[in-house]
Amino acid sequence: QEKFVESGGGLVPPGGSLRLSCVGSGFPFSEEIMTWHRQSPDKAREWVATLFLGGATFYTDSVTGRFSVSRDDANNTLYLERKDLKPEDTAVYYCQRHESTTWGEGAQVTVAS
C-alpha cells in the first residue's frame, strides 16, 4: 500500500523561505513521476508542481520562479523548496505519485507576519 508522509511545514513570514519534504513508500519511488498539491482554506485542492523522471519540472503559474521541486531517489524523498512566500501560499501541502488516488496528511504552511 502506497503512503506519503509530508513534513517541514510551519509558520513563516512573508518573503521567507521553507523547504517541504515528502517520503513515499509502497511503490517504486525512483520510477514514478511525482507531484505537489496544496489546499488553501475554503478552496479546492490544486496542483502545484510536477517532477518528471528526466528532471523536467512544471509549476502552476502562481508559483513559477518561486518554488522548486527536486527528489532524492536514494531516500524516496521529494522536496519542494519555496522562496518569497506570500500569504496566499498558506495551505496544506501534499505530495503524490502521478495518477495515485492516495493522499497523505499533508504539511501545514502558514505565511503570516
Secondary structure as GFF3:
##gff-version 3
##sequence-region A 1 113
A	DSSP	beta_strand	3	7	.	.	.	ID=ss1
A	DSSP	beta_strand	10	12	.	.	.	ID=ss2
A	DSSP	beta_strand	18	25	.	.	.	ID=ss3
A	DSSP	three_ten_helix	29	31	.	.	.	ID=ss4
A	DSSP	beta_strand	34	39	.	.	.	ID=ss5
A	DSSP	beta_strand	46	51	.	.	.	ID=ss6
A	DSSP	beta_strand	57	59	.	.	.	ID=ss7
A	DSSP	three_ten_helix	61	63	.	.	.	ID=ss8
A	DSSP	beta_strand	67	72	.	.	.	ID=ss9
A	DSSP	three_ten_helix	73	75	.	.	.	ID=ss10
A	DSSP	beta_strand	77	82	.	.	.	ID=ss11
A	DSSP	three_ten_helix	87	89	.	.	.	ID=ss12
A	DSSP	beta_strand	91	97	.	.	.	ID=ss13
A	DSSP	beta_strand	107	111	.	.	.	ID=ss14
###
